[in-house]
Amino acid sequence: MPMGTLKPGNWGDFIVLDDNPALDIANTRQIDSVWIAGNRVPR
């Protein structure tokens, strides 16, 4: 069941990963970016 959608005009909190965590849970450590309220958090 989807929790929401990513599309222009919407905002949300999410992370973007470099690798698939379904293949290896350690891939959750490969964070590309973090977004809060639709705004990218600076590194």
N, CA, C and O atoms as a Tripos MOL2 file, in Angstrom:
@<TRIPOS>MOLECULE
protein
  172   171    43     0     0
PROTEIN
NO_CHARGES

@<TRIPOS>ATOM
      1 N           0.8420   -1.1780    0.0000 N.3       1 MET1
      2 CA          0.0000    0.0000    0.0000 C.3       1 MET1
      3 C           0.8870    1.2420    0.0000 C.2       1 MET1
      4 O           1.6640    1.4320    0.9360 O.2       1 MET1
      5 N           0.7950    2.0920   -1.0200 N.am      2 PRO2
      6 CA          1.6160    3.3040   -1.0850 C.3       2 PRO2
      7 C           1.2760    4.2790    0.0410 C.2       2 PRO2
      8 O           0.1240    4.4040    0.4570 O.2       2 PRO2
      9 N           2.2930    4.9480    0.5100 N.am      3 MET3
     10 CA          2.1190    5.9610    1.5470 C.3       3 MET3
     11 C           1.9340    7.3460    0.9500 C.2       3 MET3
     12 O           1.4070    8.2380    1.6160 O.2       3 MET3
     13 N           2.3560    7.5410   -0.2930 N.am      4 GLY4
     14 CA          2.2600    8.8440   -0.9190 C.3       4 GLY4
     15 C           2.8360    8.7910   -2.3230 C.2       4 GLY4
     16 O           3.0940    7.7150   -2.8620 O.2       4 GLY4
     17 N           3.0320    9.9480   -2.9000 N.am      5 THR5
     18 CA          3.5620   10.0170   -4.2470 C.3       5 THR5
     19 C           4.6660   11.0630   -4.3230 C.2       5 THR5
     20 O           4.6920   12.0140   -3.5420 O.2       5 THR5
     21 N           5.5670   10.8770   -5.2630 N.am      6 LEU6
     22 CA          6.5940   11.8770   -5.5590 C.3       6 LEU6
     23 C           6.2260   12.5060   -6.8940 C.2       6 LEU6
     24 O           6.3240   11.8690   -7.9430 O.2       6 LEU6
     25 N           5.8060   13.7490   -6.8410 N.am      7 LYS7
     26 CA          5.4670   14.4620   -8.0700 C.3       7 LYS7
     27 C           5.5340   15.9540   -7.8040 C.2       7 LYS7
     28 O           5.4560   16.3820   -6.6520 O.2       7 LYS7
     29 N           5.6790   16.7550   -8.8580 N.am      8 PRO8
     30 CA          5.7540   18.2080   -8.6780 C.3       8 PRO8
     31 C           4.5520   18.7390   -7.8870 C.2       8 PRO8
     32 O           3.4080   18.3530   -8.1250 O.2       8 PRO8
     33 N           4.8440   19.6220   -6.9530 N.am      9 GLY9
     34 CA          3.7910   20.2270   -6.1380 C.3       9 GLY9
     35 C           3.5910   19.5480   -4.7990 C.2       9 GLY9
     36 O           3.0250   20.1460   -3.8840 O.2       9 GLY9
     37 N           4.0510   18.2910   -4.6610 N.am     10 ASN10
     38 CA          3.9670   17.5870   -3.3810 C.3      10 ASN10
     39 C           5.2560   17.8130   -2.6010 C.2      10 ASN10
     40 O           6.2740   18.1970   -3.1770 O.2      10 ASN10
     41 N           5.2150   17.5750   -1.2900 N.am     11 TRP11
     42 CA          6.4260   17.6190   -0.4930 C.3      11 TRP11
     43 C           6.3790   16.4640    0.4890 C.2      11 TRP11
     44 O           5.3100   15.9430    0.8090 O.2      11 TRP11
     45 N           7.5560   16.0680    0.9640 N.am     12 GLY12
     46 CA          7.6230   14.9600    1.9040 C.3      12 GLY12
     47 C           9.0130   14.8100    2.4810 C.2      12 GLY12
     48 O           9.9440   15.5270    2.1150 O.2      12 GLY12
     49 N           9.1300   13.8550    3.3970 N.am     13 ASP13
     50 CA         10.4060   13.5180    4.0230 C.3      13 ASP13
     51 C          10.8260   12.1590    3.4710 C.2      13 ASP13
     52 O          10.0570   11.1990    3.5260 O.2      13 ASP13
     53 N          12.0480   12.0770    2.9400 N.am     14 PHE14
     54 CA         12.5280   10.8060    2.4190 C.3      14 PHE14
     55 C          14.0370   10.8260    2.2730 C.2      14 PHE14
     56 O          14.6620   11.8850    2.3290 O.2      14 PHE14
     57 N          14.6180    9.6480    2.0860 N.am     15 ILE15
     58 CA         16.0450    9.5300    1.8190 C.3      15 ILE15
     59 C          16.2310    8.8670    0.4540 C.2      15 ILE15
     60 O          15.3940    8.0820    0.0090 O.2      15 ILE15
     61 N          17.3360    9.1970   -0.1940 N.am     16 VAL16
     62 CA         17.7060    8.5830   -1.4700 C.3      16 VAL16
     63 C          18.9770    7.7790   -1.2080 C.2      16 VAL16
     64 O          19.9780    8.3100   -0.7280 O.2      16 VAL16
     65 N          18.9160    6.4880   -1.5320 N.am     17 LEU17
     66 CA         20.0500    5.5960   -1.3040 C.3      17 LEU17
     67 C          20.7910    5.3250   -2.6050 C.2      17 LEU17
     68 O          20.2000    5.3640   -3.6840 O.2      17 LEU17
     69 N          22.0960    5.0490   -2.4990 N.am     18 ASP18
     70 CA         22.9100    4.7120   -3.6610 C.3      18 ASP18
     71 C          22.7010    3.2700   -4.1050 C.2      18 ASP18
     72 O          22.8310    2.9660   -5.2910 O.2      18 ASP18
     73 N          22.3780    2.3730   -3.1690 N.am     19 ASP19
     74 CA         22.2350    0.9560   -3.4610 C.3      19 ASP19
     75 C          20.9140    0.4300   -2.9060 C.2      19 ASP19
     76 O          20.3020    1.0550   -2.0400 O.2      19 ASP19
     77 N          20.4860   -0.7120   -3.4080 N.am     20 ASN20
     78 CA         19.2010   -1.3070   -3.0590 C.3      20 ASN20
     79 C          19.2560   -2.0060   -1.7030 C.2      20 ASN20
     80 O          19.9870   -2.9860   -1.5610 O.2      20 ASN20
     81 N          18.5100   -1.5370   -0.7000 N.am     21 PRO21
     82 CA         18.5370   -2.1760    0.6210 C.3      21 PRO21
     83 C          17.8380   -3.5430    0.6290 C.2      21 PRO21
     84 O          18.0290   -4.3270    1.5580 O.2      21 PRO21
     85 N          17.0330   -3.8290   -0.3970 N.am     22 ALA22
     86 CA         16.3910   -5.1390   -0.4760 C.3      22 ALA22
     87 C          17.4150   -6.2340   -0.8150 C.2      22 ALA22
     88 O          17.1940   -7.4080   -0.5190 O.2      22 ALA22
     89 N          18.5250   -5.8450   -1.4310 N.am     23 LEU23
     90 CA         19.5720   -6.8090   -1.7640 C.3      23 LEU23
     91 C          20.5160   -7.0500   -0.5970 C.2      23 LEU23
     92 O          21.0170   -8.1580   -0.4040 O.2      23 LEU23
     93 N          20.7550   -5.9870    0.1870 N.am     24 ASP24
     94 CA         21.6540   -6.0920    1.3460 C.3      24 ASP24
     95 C          21.3000   -4.9480    2.2960 C.2      24 ASP24
     96 O          21.3800   -3.7790    1.9200 O.2      24 ASP24
     97 N          20.9100   -5.2860    3.5200 N.am     25 ILE25
     98 CA         20.4790   -4.2720    4.4860 C.3      25 ILE25
     99 C          21.5930   -3.2560    4.7600 C.2      25 ILE25
    100 O          21.3000   -2.1220    5.1410 O.2      25 ILE25
    101 N          22.8520   -3.6330    4.5750 N.am     26 ALA26
    102 CA         23.9680   -2.7060    4.7760 C.3      26 ALA26
    103 C          23.9080   -1.5450    3.7740 C.2      26 ALA26
    104 O          24.5280   -0.5050    3.9940 O.2      26 ALA26
    105 N          23.1710   -1.7180    2.6890 N.am     27 ASN27
    106 CA         23.0500   -0.6380    1.7050 C.3      27 ASN27
    107 C          22.2930    0.5670    2.2490 C.2      27 ASN27
    108 O          22.2950    1.6240    1.6180 O.2      27 ASN27
    109 N          21.6530    0.4360    3.3920 N.am     28 THR28
    110 CA         20.9870    1.5910    4.0040 C.3      28 THR28
    111 C          22.0110    2.6120    4.4920 C.2      28 THR28
    112 O          21.6530    3.7380    4.8360 O.2      28 THR28
    113 N          23.2710    2.2230    4.5200 N.am     29 ARG29
    114 CA         24.3500    3.1460    4.9230 C.3      29 ARG29
    115 C          24.8580    3.9820    3.7590 C.2      29 ARG29
    116 O          25.6500    4.9030    3.9560 O.2      29 ARG29
    117 N          24.4120    3.6710    2.5510 N.am     30 GLN30
    118 CA         24.8670    4.3720    1.3460 C.3      30 GLN30
    119 C          23.8800    5.4780    0.9930 C.2      30 GLN30
    120 O          23.1820    5.3900   -0.0170 O.2      30 GLN30
    121 N          23.8210    6.5130    1.8150 N.am     31 ILE31
    122 CA         22.8480    7.5990    1.6490 C.3      31 ILE31
    123 C          23.3640    8.6210    0.6450 C.2      31 ILE31
    124 O          24.4580    9.1640    0.7980 O.2      31 ILE31
    125 N          22.5620    8.8740   -0.3820 N.am     32 ASP32
    126 CA         22.8880    9.8990   -1.3790 C.3      32 ASP32
    127 C          22.4000   11.2620   -0.9120 C.2      32 ASP32
    128 O          23.1420   12.2430   -0.9720 O.2      32 ASP32
    129 N          21.1490   11.3300   -0.4440 N.am     33 SER33
    130 CA         20.6000   12.6070    0.0200 C.3      33 SER33
    131 C          19.4430   12.3840    0.9740 C.2      33 SER33
    132 O          18.8220   11.3210    0.9870 O.2      33 SER33
    133 N          19.1640   13.4050    1.7740 N.am     34 VAL34
    134 CA         18.0580   13.4150    2.7230 C.3      34 VAL34
    135 C          17.1980   14.6250    2.4080 C.2      34 VAL34
    136 O          17.7160   15.7180    2.1790 O.2      34 VAL34
    137 N          15.8780   14.4330    2.3950 N.am     35 TRP35
    138 CA         14.9330   15.4960    2.0810 C.3      35 TRP35
    139 C          13.9140   15.6090    3.2100 C.2      35 TRP35
    140 O          13.3380   14.6110    3.6440 O.2      35 TRP35
    141 N          13.7000   16.8410    3.6790 N.am     36 ILE36
    142 CA         12.7110   17.1030    4.7160 C.3      36 ILE36
    143 C          11.7790   18.2040    4.2160 C.2      36 ILE36
    144 O          12.2300   19.2710    3.8000 O.2      36 ILE36
    145 N          10.4880   17.9340    4.2620 N.am     37 ALA37
    146 CA          9.4560   18.8660    3.7740 C.3      37 ALA37
    147 C           9.7480   19.2950    2.3350 C.2      37 ALA37
    148 O           9.4940   20.4360    1.9510 O.2      37 ALA37
    149 N          10.2820   18.3670    1.5520 N.am     38 GLY38
    150 CA         10.5510   18.6470    0.1480 C.3      38 GLY38
    151 C          11.8210   19.4230   -0.1190 C.2      38 GLY38
    152 O          12.0850   19.8020   -1.2600 O.2      38 GLY38
    153 N          12.6160   19.6690    0.9170 N.am     39 ASN39
    154 CA         13.8610   20.4370    0.7690 C.3      39 ASN39
    155 C          15.0490   19.5430    1.0610 C.2      39 ASN39
    156 O          15.0740   18.8350    2.0680 O.2      39 ASN39
    157 N          16.0420   19.5790    0.1690 N.am     40 ARG40
    158 CA         17.2440   18.7730    0.3730 C.3      40 ARG40
    159 C          18.0430   19.3120    1.5570 C.2      40 ARG40
    160 O          18.2740   20.5160    1.6670 O.2      40 ARG40
    161 N          18.4590   18.4110    2.4340 N.am     41 VAL41
    162 CA         19.2530   18.7820    3.6070 C.3      41 VAL41
    163 C          20.7170   18.8410    3.1830 C.2      41 VAL41
    164 O          21.2320   17.8760    2.6180 O.2      41 VAL41
    165 N          21.4000   19.9650    3.4480 N.am     42 PRO42
    166 CA         22.8210   20.0620    3.0970 C.3      42 PRO42
    167 C          23.6320   19.0210    3.8580 C.2      42 PRO42
    168 O          23.2830   18.6330    4.9730 O.2      42 PRO42
    169 N          24.7180   18.5780    3.2370 N.am     43 ARG43
    170 CA         25.5810   17.5720    3.8890 C.3      43 ARG43
    171 C          26.3010   18.1400    5.0480 C.2      43 ARG43
    172 O          27.0650   17.4350    5.7070 O.2      43 ARG43
@<TRIPOS>BOND
     1     1     2 1
     2     2     3 1
     3     3     4 2
     4     3     5 am
     5     5     6 1
     6     6     7 1
     7     7     8 2
     8     7     9 am
     9     9    10 1
    10    10    11 1
    11    11    12 2
    12    11    13 am
    13    13    14 1
    14    14    15 1
    15    15    16 2
    16    15    17 am
    17    17    18 1
    18    18    19 1
    19    19    20 2
    20    19    21 am
    21    21    22 1
    22    22    23 1
    23    23    24 2
    24    23    25 am
    25    25    26 1
    26    26    27 1
    27    27    28 2
    28    27    29 am
    29    29    30 1
    30    30    31 1
    31    31    32 2
    32    31    33 am
    33    33    34 1
    34    34    35 1
    35    35    36 2
    36    35    37 am
    37    37    38 1
    38    38    39 1
    39    39    40 2
    40    39    41 am
    41    41    42 1
    42    42    43 1
    43    43    44 2
    44    43    45 am
    45    45    46 1
    46    46    47 1
    47    47    48 2
    48    47    49 am
    49    49    50 1
    50    50    51 1
    51    51    52 2
    52    51    53 am
    53    53    54 1
    54    54    55 1
    55    55    56 2
    56    55    57 am
    57    57    58 1
    58    58    59 1
    59    59    60 2
    60    59    61 am
    61    61    62 1
    62    62    63 1
    63    63    64 2
    64    63    65 am
    65    65    66 1
    66    66    67 1
    67    67    68 2
    68    67    69 am
    69    69    70 1
    70    70    71 1
    71    71    72 2
    72    71    73 am
    73    73    74 1
    74    74    75 1
    75    75    76 2
    76    75    77 am
    77    77    78 1
    78    78    79 1
    79    79    80 2
    80    79    81 am
    81    81    82 1
    82    82    83 1
    83    83    84 2
    84    83    85 am
    85    85    86 1
    86    86    87 1
    87    87    88 2
    88    87    89 am
    89    89    90 1
    90    90    91 1
    91    91    92 2
    92    91    93 am
    93    93    94 1
    94    94    95 1
    95    95    96 2
    96    95    97 am
    97    97    98 1
    98    98    99 1
    99    99   100 2
   100    99   101 am
   101   101   102 1
   102   102   103 1
   103   103   104 2
   104   103   105 am
   105   105   106 1
   106   106   107 1
   107   107   108 2
   108   107   109 am
   109   109   110 1
   110   110   111 1
   111   111   112 2
   112   111   113 am
   113   113   114 1
   114   114   115 1
   115   115   116 2
   116   115   117 am
   117   117   118 1
   118   118   119 1
   119   119   120 2
   120   119   121 am
   121   121   122 1
   122   122   123 1
   123   123   124 2
   124   123   125 am
   125   125   126 1
   126   126   127 1
   127   127   128 2
   128   127   129 am
   129   129   130 1
   130   130   131 1
   131   131   132 2
   132   131   133 am
   133   133   134 1
   134   134   135 1
   135   135   136 2
   136   135   137 am
   137   137   138 1
   138   138   139 1
   139   139   140 2
   140   139   141 am
   141   141   142 1
   142   142   143 1
   143   143   144 2
   144   143   145 am
   145   145   146 1
   146   146   147 1
   147   147   148 2
   148   147   149 am
   149   149   150 1
   150   150   151 1
   151   151   152 2
   152   151   153 am
   153   153   154 1
   154   154   155 1
   155   155   156 2
   156   155   157 am
   157   157   158 1
   158   158   159 1
   159   159   160 2
   160   159   161 am
   161   161   162 1
   162   162   163 1
   163   163   164 2
   164   163   165 am
   165   165   166 1
   166   166   167 1
   167   167   168 2
   168   167   169 am
   169   169   170 1
   170   170   171 1
   171   171   172 2
@<TRIPOS>SUBSTRUCTURE
     1 MET1         2 RESIDUE 1 A MET
     2 PRO2         6 RESIDUE 1 A PRO
     3 MET3        10 RESIDUE 1 A MET
     4 GLY4        14 RESIDUE 1 A GLY
     5 THR5        18 RESIDUE 1 A THR
     6 LEU6        22 RESIDUE 1 A LEU
     7 LYS7        26 RESIDUE 1 A LYS
     8 PRO8        30 RESIDUE 1 A PRO
     9 GLY9        34 RESIDUE 1 A GLY
    10 ASN10       38 RESIDUE 1 A ASN
    11 TRP11       42 RESIDUE 1 A TRP
    12 GLY12       46 RESIDUE 1 A GLY
    13 ASP13       50 RESIDUE 1 A ASP
    14 PHE14       54 RESIDUE 1 A PHE
    15 ILE15       58 RESIDUE 1 A ILE
    16 VAL16       62 RESIDUE 1 A VAL
    17 LEU17       66 RESIDUE 1 A LEU
    18 ASP18       70 RESIDUE 1 A ASP
    19 ASP19       74 RESIDUE 1 A ASP
    20 ASN20       78 RESIDUE 1 A ASN
    21 PRO21       82 RESIDUE 1 A PRO
    22 ALA22       86 RESIDUE 1 A ALA
    23 LEU23       90 RESIDUE 1 A LEU
    24 ASP24       94 RESIDUE 1 A ASP
    25 ILE25       98 RESIDUE 1 A ILE
    26 ALA26      102 RESIDUE 1 A ALA
    27 ASN27      106 RESIDUE 1 A ASN
    28 THR28      110 RESIDUE 1 A THR
    29 ARG29      114 RESIDUE 1 A ARG
    30 GLN30      118 RESIDUE 1 A GLN
    31 ILE31      122 RESIDUE 1 A ILE
    32 ASP32      126 RESIDUE 1 A ASP
    33 SER33      130 RESIDUE 1 A SER
    34 VAL34      134 RESIDUE 1 A VAL
    35 TRP35      138 RESIDUE 1 A TRP
    36 ILE36      142 RESIDUE 1 A ILE
    37 ALA37      146 RESIDUE 1 A ALA
    38 GLY38      150 RESIDUE 1 A GLY
    39 ASN39      154 RESIDUE 1 A ASN
    40 ARG40      158 RESIDUE 1 A ARG
    41 VAL41      162 RESIDUE 1 A VAL
    42 PRO42      166 RESIDUE 1 A PRO
    43 ARG43      170 RESIDUE 1 A ARG
